[in-house]
Structure formats: structure tokens, C-alpha cells
Amino acid sequence: MLYKSVKNLLTTILFFFIFVSSTNADFYVIPVVKNINNLVTVAKTNADYTNLQSALDSITDASSAKIYYIHIAAGEYEVLQTISMKPYVHIVGSDKKNTILTGAITAHTKETASIINGANNASLSEISIVNTSAIGTYAIGVYNDSASPILDNLDINVSDADVVGSTSNVRGILNENSASPTISNSSITAVGDINGVAISDRDGSSSTISNVTAIGTDKGISTFAAYSIINHSTIKAIDIHGLSVSGEMYIYNSSIAPIPSASPSCYNCVDEDGLDLNASCSSIP
């Protein structure tokens, strides 16, 4: 009954996120109090549902005029297959240290190789996402295919040496086909034998990244025919380069290691030793 009481309390409060950004400015999250009319709860006991998939399945009429909120209580929830977010449904955990979605999901198609698939006009926050993967071509934490969710206060870890094949890809967040997510206040790690990248933007995508730690086996952040804006972040690769740029990348007030082989645009950035980098993210002699 306690969780039901908490649900009744939550129906009067909503933290609605407004992001203010510009090329040279920081990104802000502004809380606004608003009434919640459509709240669905997830918990091990005493809630509407015991897993996120069932909670999403129950929502069939979400729209700009009828926005839903799913609150997930603290606990570890096993994910057996990819969960797809829905437009106009915002998913919030108790906090990212204690609300954990975990699974061992890989596949030969990207849309079925992730813990979460993103959606437009939706958000995901205060959750840990863990994909320990199995055997397949791809292993992904969050996959955004033409989707632009708000991803805030997440802890994403994708790791495994069992992902096999010549095109194997381990990705914390993968954005493709004009996806434009906002990623903030998060830690993202992708570690594997082959091609581990924390955040990957591809094929016309344009992500906005702020206050993020991105660590990958091969690269922290990569772009391919894409556009990224990065601010107040730590970008690190374990083996190769902190960044891979085949597109446009603008980085502000961030730390990068190792120094990238490509030349993004850097402003007030440093290497892992705190030494200043020039405008092309190279060490200053």
C-alpha cells in the first residue's frame, strides 16, 4: 500500500524538462511543477506492473494532448528482449544507482540488439541500463533510429567479449538516420573485443551531449556523416582515440583522451593531463 500512496502523491507533481542550448552556451534543465493525469507505476510489488514492457503495453492512447509518465521503483529488472519507448510517454526511475534494467541482448539487427529503442517526444531518466550481451553482431544500450528522445541522468554499460563477427559493434548509444537525441548528466561505457564506442552518431544524426562521461574500447564518441555538439564532458577511449570524426563535431569545455586522429572543432578543451588543446583538438606545443 505504501507504493500506492506514493503514486497518489506523484499525481500532483511533474518535473518537466526544458533544454536551452546554443552553440556556445551550456545546457540547462528547468523544473516546472505541473499536474500529472496519467501515471503508471512499476515495482516489484504494490504497483500497477512489475516490469516496464507491461507498463508500456498498457498505454495505447498517448498523444500530445494525453502525455503519460511511467515511474519505475528501485530494483533490478531483467530485460529479455528489446523494449521500445513510445511517443509522449516519459519513463523515470527512482534514481540511476538503484533502478536498473539489465539483460544479455545481442542480435544481427540493430533494432533487436538493444535494451531500449528510443522514440520521439519521449524521455528516459534516472535509470541504469546494463547489457552484458551474448553472441551476435551488435550489442547496444540505447538505439535511436530516426528517434530523438531526451536521455538524462542515465548510467549505461554495454560490455562483452562474446560479440563476434567481422562487423561486430558494441555501442552504449547508437544514433542513426537523422536521430537527434539530447544526452545529459550521464555515464556511458562500451567495452568489447571489437569496436566499442560509447556514443555513435551516423547517417544524418545530430546529438546534443552535455555533462557526459563517454568511455569506449575504441572511441568515446564517433560521428559518420553526422553532427555532434558536446559540452562539459569527458571523452575517453581505452585503446585507440577519444574521438572519431567523419562529419561535424563541436566540443566545448571538455576533456579528451587519447588525442583524436581526426580534427573536430575544440573550444577550451584539455587532454587527460589537463593540458590545453588547440582548436583542432591537438596538443599545443
Backbone hydrogen bonds in HBPLUS format (Angstrom, degrees):
<---DONOR---> <-ACCEPTOR-->    atom                        ^
c    i                          cat <-CA-CA->   ^        H-A-AA   ^      H-
h    n   atom  resd res      DA  || num        DHA   H-A  angle D-A-AA Bond
n    s   type  num  typ     dist DA aas  dist angle  dist       angle   num
A0005-SER N   A0001-MET O   3.02 MM   4  6.34 148.7  2.12 149.2 157.9     1
A0005-SER N   A0002-LEU O   3.08 MM   3  5.10 119.2  2.47  94.3 109.3     2
A0006-VAL N   A0002-LEU O   2.98 MM   4  6.36 152.2  2.06 148.1 156.1     3
A0007-LYS N   A0003-TYR O   2.92 MM   4  6.22 150.3  2.01 143.9 152.2     4
A0008-ASN N   A0004-LYS O   3.09 MM   4  6.42 153.0  2.16 144.4 150.5     5
A0009-LEU N   A0005-SER O   3.08 MM   4  6.42 150.9  2.16 145.5 153.3     6
A0010-LEU N   A0006-VAL O   2.87 MM   4  6.16 155.5  1.93 152.0 159.0     7
A0011-THR N   A0007-LYS O   3.16 MM   4  6.39 131.2  2.41 144.1 155.5     8
A0012-THR N   A0009-LEU O   3.24 MM   3  6.05 167.4  2.25 121.0 123.5     9
A0013-ILE N   A0010-LEU O   3.10 MM   3  5.34 165.0  2.12 113.2 117.8    10
A0036-ILE N   A0011-THR O   3.07 MM  25  4.75 155.5  2.14 128.6 131.6    11
A0025-ALA N   A0022-SER O   3.28 MM   3  5.04 158.0  2.33  99.3 105.8    12
A0069-TYR N   A0038-ASN O   2.92 MM  31  6.28 145.8  2.03 160.6 170.2    13
A0040-VAL N   A0069-TYR O   2.80 MM  29  6.18 164.3  1.82 164.0 169.1    14
A0071-HIS N   A0040-VAL O   2.92 MM  31  6.39 155.0  1.98 158.8 167.0    15
A0049-TYR N   A0041-THR O   3.07 MM   8  6.40 144.6  2.20 146.0 156.9    16
A0042-VAL N   A0071-HIS O   2.82 MM  29  6.09 147.9  1.93 165.3 163.0    17
A0073-ALA N   A0042-VAL O   2.82 MM  31  6.13 171.4  1.83 164.4 165.2    18
A0043-ALA N   A0049-TYR O   3.03 MM   6  6.57 153.5  2.11 157.2 162.3    19
A0055-ALA N   A0051-ASN O   3.33 MM   4  6.63 155.4  2.40 144.3 151.2    20
A0056-LEU N   A0052-LEU O   2.93 MM   4  6.24 159.2  1.98 158.4 163.4    21
A0057-ASP N   A0053-GLN O   2.87 MM   4  6.10 160.0  1.91 152.3 158.5    22
A0058-SER N   A0054-SER O   3.11 MM   4  6.26 136.7  2.30 140.0 149.9    23
A0059-ILE N   A0056-LEU O   3.04 MM   3  5.44 156.2  2.10 111.4 118.8    24
A0063-SER N   A0066-LYS O   2.96 MM   3  4.83 160.5  2.00 118.8 124.5    25
A0066-LYS N   A0063-SER O   2.96 MM   3  4.83 145.5  2.08  96.7 107.7    26
A0068-TYR N   A0088-TYR O   2.99 MM  20  6.34 168.1  2.01 160.7 161.2    27
A0090-HIS N   A0068-TYR O   2.98 MM  22  6.31 165.9  2.00 143.9 144.7    28
A0070-ILE N   A0090-HIS O   2.78 MM  20  6.16 164.1  1.81 158.5 162.6    29
A0092-VAL N   A0070-ILE O   2.84 MM  22  6.16 168.5  1.85 174.0 177.7    30
A0072-ILE N   A0092-VAL O   2.83 MM  20  6.19 160.6  1.86 152.0 157.7    31
A0094-SER N   A0072-ILE O   2.92 MM  22  6.11 108.9  2.44 165.6 175.4    32
A0075-GLY N   A0098-ASN O   2.72 MM  23  5.93 159.5  1.76 148.9 151.7    33
A0100-ILE N   A0075-GLY O   2.94 MM  25  6.21 171.5  1.94 162.1 162.3    34
A0077-TYR N   A0100-ILE O   2.77 MM  23  6.06 170.6  1.78 169.0 170.9    35
A0102-THR N   A0077-TYR O   3.01 MM  25  6.20 165.6  2.03 151.9 156.1    36
A0079-VAL N   A0102-THR O   2.72 MM  23  5.68 158.1  1.77 147.7 149.8    37
A0083-ILE N   A0115-ILE O   3.01 MM  32  6.13 171.2  2.02 139.6 142.2    38
A0117-ASN N   A0083-ILE O   2.87 MM  34  6.18 151.6  1.95 148.3 151.5    39
A0085-MET N   A0117-ASN O   2.86 MM  32  6.02 177.5  1.86 166.8 166.0    40
A0088-TYR N   A0121-ASN O   2.70 MM  33  5.25 148.2  1.80 127.2 137.9    41
A0091-ILE N   A0123-SER O   2.89 MM  32  6.07 174.0  1.89 150.3 149.2    42
A0125-SER N   A0091-ILE O   3.03 MM  34  6.48 146.8  2.15 152.5 162.8    43
A0093-GLY N   A0125-SER O   2.91 MM  32  6.31 158.2  1.96 147.5 154.6    44
A0098-ASN N   A0095-ASP O   3.07 MM   3  5.64 141.1  2.23 114.0 124.0    45
A0099-THR N   A0095-ASP O   2.91 MM   4  5.82 146.3  2.02 168.9 179.5    46
A0128-SER N   A0099-THR O   2.84 MM  29  6.13 165.0  1.86 161.5 166.5    47
A0101-LEU N   A0128-SER O   2.80 MM  27  6.12 169.1  1.81 163.9 164.6    48
A0130-VAL N   A0101-LEU O   2.87 MM  29  6.23 165.1  1.90 161.5 164.7    49
A0103-GLY N   A0130-VAL O   2.96 MM  27  6.39 150.4  2.05 157.8 167.2    50
A0132-THR N   A0103-GLY O   2.92 MM  29  6.35 153.9  1.99 159.0 159.9    51
A0107-ALA N   A0138-TYR O   3.21 MM  31  5.58 146.5  2.33 139.0 148.7    52
A0137-THR N   A0107-ALA O   3.10 MM  30  5.74 130.3  2.35 105.7 118.8    53
A0138-TYR N   A0107-ALA O   2.89 MM  31  5.58 156.1  1.95 161.2 169.1    54
A0112-THR N   A0109-THR O   3.24 MM   3  5.78 156.2  2.30 112.4 119.3    55
A0113-ALA N   A0110-LYS O   3.06 MM   3  5.02 169.1  2.07 110.5 113.1    56
A0140-ILE N   A0113-ALA O   3.05 MM  27  5.84 160.0  2.09 145.8 141.0    57
A0115-ILE N   A0141-GLY O   3.21 MM  26  5.29 136.9  2.41 119.7 131.1    58
A0116-ILE N   A0141-GLY O   3.10 MM  25  6.40 160.1  2.15 157.5 163.4    59
A0143-TYR N   A0116-ILE O   2.92 MM  27  6.39 158.4  1.97 154.6 160.9    60
A0118-GLY N   A0143-TYR O   2.90 MM  25  6.10 159.2  1.94 142.6 148.8    61
A0150-ILE N   A0122-ALA O   3.00 MM  28  6.46 156.8  2.06 146.5 153.0    62
A0124-LEU N   A0150-ILE O   2.89 MM  26  6.33 152.5  1.96 165.6 174.5    63
A0152-ASP N   A0124-LEU O   3.04 MM  28  6.42 163.7  2.06 158.9 164.1    64
A0126-GLU N   A0152-ASP O   3.30 MM  26  6.92 137.2  2.49 140.4 152.2    65
A0126-GLU N   A0153-ASN O   2.92 MM  27  4.97 121.2  2.27 113.8 129.3    66
A0155-ASP N   A0127-ILE O   3.13 MM  28  6.52 150.8  2.22 140.8 145.2    67
A0129-ILE N   A0155-ASP O   2.78 MM  26  6.15 156.5  1.83 146.7 153.3    68
A0157-ASN N   A0129-ILE O   2.86 MM  28  6.28 162.2  1.89 166.9 172.6    69
A0131-ASN N   A0157-ASN O   2.90 MM  26  6.35 163.4  1.93 159.2 164.5    70
A0159-SER N   A0131-ASN O   3.13 MM  28  6.63 156.8  2.19 160.4 166.2    71
A0169-ASN N   A0137-THR O   2.88 MM  32  6.38 146.2  1.99 156.4 167.1    72
A0139-ALA N   A0169-ASN O   2.96 MM  30  6.39 145.0  2.08 163.1 168.1    73
A0171-ARG N   A0139-ALA O   2.89 MM  32  6.30 164.1  1.92 160.4 165.8    74
A0141-GLY N   A0171-ARG O   3.00 MM  30  6.51 135.4  2.20 141.1 154.5    75
A0141-GLY N   A0172-GLY O   3.18 MM  31  4.78 127.6  2.47 110.6 124.3    76
A0142-VAL N   A0172-GLY O   2.96 MM  30  6.45 150.7  2.05 149.0 158.3    77
A0174-LEU N   A0142-VAL O   2.97 MM  32  6.44 158.3  2.02 160.3 167.4    78
A0144-ASN N   A0174-LEU O   2.81 MM  30  6.14 172.4  1.82 166.8 169.0    79
A0176-GLU N   A0144-ASN O   2.90 MM  32  6.27 163.1  1.92 169.9 170.9    80
A0146-SER N   A0176-GLU O   2.93 MM  30  6.17 167.4  1.94 160.1 156.2    81
A0182-THR N   A0149-PRO O   3.16 MM  33  6.61 155.4  2.22 149.3 156.3    82
A0151-LEU N   A0182-THR O   2.76 MM  31  5.97 178.8  1.77 176.6 176.2    83
A0184-SER N   A0151-LEU O   2.94 MM  33  6.42 156.3  2.00 160.4 167.5    84
A0153-ASN N   A0184-SER O   3.06 MM  31  6.47 147.0  2.17 140.9 151.0    85
A0187-SER N   A0154-LEU O   2.98 MM  33  6.43 152.5  2.06 153.1 160.4    86
A0156-ILE N   A0187-SER O   2.80 MM  31  6.21 158.2  1.85 163.7 168.6    87
A0189-THR N   A0156-ILE O   2.85 MM  33  6.16 156.4  1.90 151.3 159.2    88
A0158-VAL N   A0189-THR O   2.91 MM  31  6.24 160.4  1.95 151.7 158.1    89
A0191-VAL N   A0158-VAL O   2.84 MM  33  6.32 157.6  1.89 157.8 164.1    90
A0160-ASP N   A0191-VAL O   3.02 MM  31  6.61 143.4  2.16 148.5 159.8    91
A0168-SER N   A0165-GLY O   3.22 MM   3  5.21 156.6  2.28 115.9 113.0    92
A0170-VAL N   A0195-ASN O   3.24 MM  25  6.15 172.6  2.25 135.5 137.6    93
A0197-VAL N   A0170-VAL O   2.93 MM  27  6.35 161.1  1.97 165.2 168.4    94
A0172-GLY N   A0197-VAL O   3.10 MM  25  6.63 149.8  2.20 144.1 150.8    95
A0173-ILE N   A0198-ALA O   2.81 MM  25  6.25 145.0  1.94 149.9 161.6    96
A0200-SER N   A0173-ILE O   2.93 MM  27  6.33 158.7  1.98 160.8 167.9    97
A0175-ASN N   A0200-SER O   2.80 MM  25  6.05 170.4  1.81 172.6 176.0    98
A0202-ARG N   A0175-ASN O   2.87 MM  27  6.08 145.4  1.99 150.0 161.4    99
A0178-SER N   A0203-ASP O   3.12 MM  25  6.42 142.1  2.27 131.0 142.2   100
A0206-SER N   A0179-ALA O   2.85 MM  27  6.38 155.0  1.91 157.2 165.4   101
A0208-THR N   A0181-PRO O   3.12 MM  27  6.54 159.8  2.16 157.4 163.6   102
A0183-ILE N   A0208-THR O   2.81 MM  25  6.10 170.2  1.82 167.3 170.8   103
A0210-SER N   A0183-ILE O   2.93 MM  27  6.40 155.2  1.99 156.6 164.6   104
A0185-ASN N   A0210-SER O   3.01 MM  25  6.58 140.5  2.17 148.5 159.8   105
A0213-THR N   A0186-SER O   2.97 MM  27  6.47 155.1  2.03 152.6 160.6   106
A0188-ILE N   A0213-THR O   2.77 MM  25  6.10 171.5  1.78 174.8 176.9   107
A0215-ILE N   A0188-ILE O   2.91 MM  27  6.33 164.7  1.94 162.5 167.6   108
A0190-ALA N   A0215-ILE O   2.94 MM  25  6.46 151.5  2.02 152.8 161.8   109
A0217-THR N   A0190-ALA O   2.97 MM  27  6.49 140.7  2.13 164.0 165.6   110
A0218-ASP N   A0196-GLY O   2.84 MM  22  5.21 154.9  1.90 135.9 144.5   111
A0219-LYS N   A0196-GLY O   3.27 MM  23  6.69 161.9  2.31 152.8 156.7   112
A0198-ALA N   A0219-LYS O   3.35 MM  21  6.90 150.2  2.44 145.0 151.1   113
A0199-ILE N   A0220-GLY O   3.10 MM  21  6.52 149.5  2.20 146.8 156.2   114
A0222-SER N   A0199-ILE O   2.95 MM  23  6.46 153.8  2.02 156.9 165.3   115
A0201-ASP N   A0222-SER O   2.89 MM  21  6.22 167.4  1.90 154.6 158.0   116
A0224-PHE N   A0201-ASP O   2.84 MM  23  6.29 139.0  2.01 148.7 161.7   117
A0205-SER N   A0202-ARG O   3.23 MM   3  5.52 143.0  2.37 105.9 116.6   118
A0203-ASP N   A0224-PHE O   2.92 MM  21  6.40 130.9  2.17 160.4 170.9   119
A0204-GLY N   A0225-ALA O   2.66 MM  21  5.81 167.9  1.67 153.9 157.8   120
A0227-TYR N   A0205-SER O   2.89 MM  22  6.23 158.4  1.94 153.7 160.8   121
A0229-ILE N   A0207-SER O   3.11 MM  22  6.52 158.5  2.15 158.9 165.6   122
A0209-ILE N   A0229-ILE O   2.80 MM  20  6.07 174.2  1.81 169.8 171.7   123
A0231-ASN N   A0209-ILE O   2.85 MM  22  6.24 144.8  1.97 147.5 159.1   124
A0211-ASN N   A0231-ASN O   2.96 MM  20  6.44 154.1  2.03 152.7 160.6   125
A0234-THR N   A0212-VAL O   2.90 MM  22  6.34 153.3  1.97 147.7 156.3   126
A0214-ALA N   A0234-THR O   2.81 MM  20  6.22 163.7  1.84 169.5 174.8   127
A0236-LYS N   A0214-ALA O   2.90 MM  22  6.24 166.4  1.91 167.6 168.2   128
A0216-GLY N   A0236-LYS O   3.07 MM  20  6.62 151.5  2.15 151.3 159.1   129
A0238-ILE N   A0216-GLY O   2.84 MM  22  6.23 150.6  1.93 150.7 158.8   130
A0239-ASP N   A0217-THR O   2.76 MM  22  5.65 155.6  1.82 160.6 163.3   131
A0241-HIS N   A0218-ASP O   3.21 MM  23  6.48 130.5  2.47 170.5 175.7   132
A0220-GLY N   A0242-GLY O   2.88 MM  22  4.91 141.9  2.03 111.7 124.0   133
A0221-ILE N   A0242-GLY O   3.20 MM  21  6.70 154.1  2.27 154.4 161.2   134
A0244-SER N   A0221-ILE O   3.07 MM  23  6.55 139.8  2.24 146.4 152.7   135
A0223-THR N   A0244-SER O   2.82 MM  21  6.24 148.9  1.92 152.6 162.9   136
A0246-SER N   A0223-THR O   2.92 MM  23  5.48 130.4  2.17 119.5 133.6   137
A0225-ALA N   A0246-SER O   2.46 MM  21  5.83 148.8  1.55 170.7 173.4   138
A0248-GLU N   A0226-ALA O   2.90 MM  22  6.31 166.2  1.92 159.5 163.5   139
A0228-SER N   A0248-GLU O   2.93 MM  20  6.38 148.1  2.03 140.3 150.3   140
A0250-TYR N   A0228-SER O   2.93 MM  22  6.31 160.4  1.97 154.9 160.5   141
A0230-ILE N   A0250-TYR O   2.81 MM  20  6.15 165.7  1.83 165.9 169.1   142
A0252-TYR N   A0230-ILE O   2.82 MM  22  6.13 152.2  1.90 148.1 157.4   143
A0232-HIS N   A0252-TYR O   3.00 MM  20  6.38 141.9  2.15 143.8 155.5   144
A0255-SER N   A0233-SER O   2.95 MM  22  6.45 154.2  2.01 155.5 163.8   145
A0235-ILE N   A0255-SER O   2.80 MM  20  6.07 171.2  1.80 162.2 165.1   146
A0257-ALA N   A0235-ILE O   2.97 MM  22  6.41 143.9  2.10 152.3 163.3   147
A0237-ALA N   A0257-ALA O   2.91 MM  20  6.43 142.3  2.05 135.4 147.3   148
A0242-GLY N   A0258-PRO O   3.00 MM  16  5.10 161.2  2.03 132.7 135.5   149
A0265-SER N   A0249-MET O   2.97 MM  16  6.23 174.6  1.97 167.7 165.9   150
A0251-ILE N   A0265-SER O   2.81 MM  14  6.12 168.8  1.82 170.5 174.0   151
A0267-TYR N   A0251-ILE O   2.86 MM  16  6.18 140.2  2.01 152.9 165.7   152
A0253-ASN N   A0267-TYR O   2.93 MM  14  6.38 153.2  2.00 163.9 168.2   153
A0270-VAL N   A0254-SER O   2.98 MM  16  6.46 154.7  2.04 153.9 161.9   154
A0256-ILE N   A0270-VAL O   2.94 MM  14  6.41 154.5  2.01 154.9 162.2   155
A0266-CYS N   A0279-ALA O   2.83 MM  13  4.69 167.7  1.84 126.2 130.3   156
A0277-LEU N   A0269-CYS O   2.93 MM   8  5.59 153.4  2.00 148.9 142.5   157
A0271-ASP N   A0275-LEU O   2.86 MM   4  5.45 147.7  1.96 144.8 154.2   158
A0274-GLY N   A0271-ASP O   2.94 MM   3  5.30 163.2  1.97 117.9 121.0   159
A0278-ASN N   A0282-SER O   2.79 MM   4  5.42 165.3  1.81 157.5 160.4   160
A0281-CYS N   A0278-ASN O   2.95 MM   3  5.20 153.7  2.02 121.9 120.8   161
